């Protein structure tokens, strides 16, 4: 039910519409110039209430900036501190300047598309997609909260993210890099033959190593967040057991010698090693002296481990478990280029099978 009442203003007679919202609070709309317009407005409100499409005008007046903390806080509980910090920075640098003071109801599809197109011209597809995800996520919550009827950011044309080419080292290249890395050589070999992430490797403790079984128990990850090292669980939040080759037994025993069980294997035993500087750190100089590709990153040593394991005959499931991927499908997707030779094997096997059967 609702009501329409006239009232006088300096500009003449106006009409006020009152109605009861689904939460039983009374709402009103003022300033309608004719009774007919007021009747149409009231009828549309009553129809939206009846069909469940009603949106409280007061709620829809909130800005994107006023709702972003709700969305971010929900992500914080489920994300690693390092990943969450990236979201905060993306909001501050790329989303807030354009959308912070815009009302939820004023966000238009074409405006979102124009913003993404302009952002993609200046930033990478990764940054653009991350910024879009934040805005779209905030608006999704607004739809669920019944602040807006639909999400105007959905369905826009997004930039395509080109897959970064992996750099794989051979056994000889890994050894050359390790030799030129000096005291960091054992760490380089461990990364290249186990597939551990940097944060997982530098968080390995003495009692995480089973020398007899040649296994590493990975249950911590030390990552840089805002200039400080934060220790948490591995990226997948799951502990895993990772094998290491026999030639790493002796260097690991030497690194563990004289240290207590909970001491860190790499470094002084107490302080987590920081990732080397990408411009002038020991890793940069080791690359130059060893002659490996200049574009090689620390993370490419993880890719190298996958490459060397697959080349040695390891199946996809074993590589998945070693790397800590969520599924074998993910491993196949990430390292599809390493299985190109399998296509030749399939065609050869089909040819031989046909020859035997006819």
VENQUI-V634064 format. One line per field, one symbol per residue. ss: DSSP state (H for helix, E for strand, C for the rest). phi: phi as a letter, one per 20 degrees, with the letter a starting at -180 (. if undefined). psi: psi as a letter, one per 30 degrees, with the letter a starting at -180 (. if undefined). A space follows every 10 residues. Layout:
BEGIN
ss->???
phi->???
psi->???
END
This chain:
BEGIN
ss->CEEEEEEEEC CEEEEEEEEE CCCCCEEEEE EECCHHHHHH HHHHHHHHHH HCCCCCHHHH CCEHHHHHHH HHHHHHCCCC HHHHHHHHHH HHHHHHHHHC CCEHHHCCHH HHHHHHHHHH HHCCHHHHHH HHHHHHHHHH HHHHCCCCCC CCCCCCCCCC CCCCCCCCCC HHHHHHHHHH CHHHHHHHHH HHHHCCCHHH HCCCEHHHEE CCCCEEEECC EEEEECCEEE EECCCCCCCE EEECCHHHHH HHHHHHCCCC CCCECCCCCC CCCCCCCCCC CHHHHHHHHH CCCCCCCCCH HHHHHHHHHH HCCCCHHHHH HHHCCCCHHH HHHHCHHHHH HHHHHHHHHH HHHHHHHC
phi->.bbccebecf eofccddcbd fgemeecbcd nffcffffff ffffffffff emdfcfgfff efegffdffg fffffgfddf gfffffffff ffedeggedg defgfefdgf ffffffffff fdcfffffff ffgfffffff ffffemecfb efefnfedfe efffffddde gfffffffff emfeggffff ffdcmffgff ffefdgfedd ffelcdeecc bdcecmnced dbeggemdfb ddfcfffeff fffffegndf fefffenend dffegfffdb fffffffffe nfgfegdgff ffffgfffff feofeffffg ffenffbfff ffffdgfedf ffffffffff ffffffec
psi->lllkkllklf gaklkkkklk lfggkkllkl gkfleeeeee eeeeeeeeee fggkkjeeef flleeffeee eeeeeefflk eeeeeeeeee eeefeeeefe gkkeffkkee eeeeeeeeef fflleeeeee eeeeeeeeee eeeeghelel jffkglklkk jkkkkkkkll eeeeeeeeef fbfgeeeeee efffgkleee effklegfkj eefhkkjjgl kjlkjhfkkk kallefgkll kklkleffee eeeeefkgkl eglkekagfe kkklkkkfeg leeeeeeeef glkffkleff eeeeeeeeee ffgkleeeee eefglelfee eeeeheffge ffeeeeeeee eeeeeff.
END
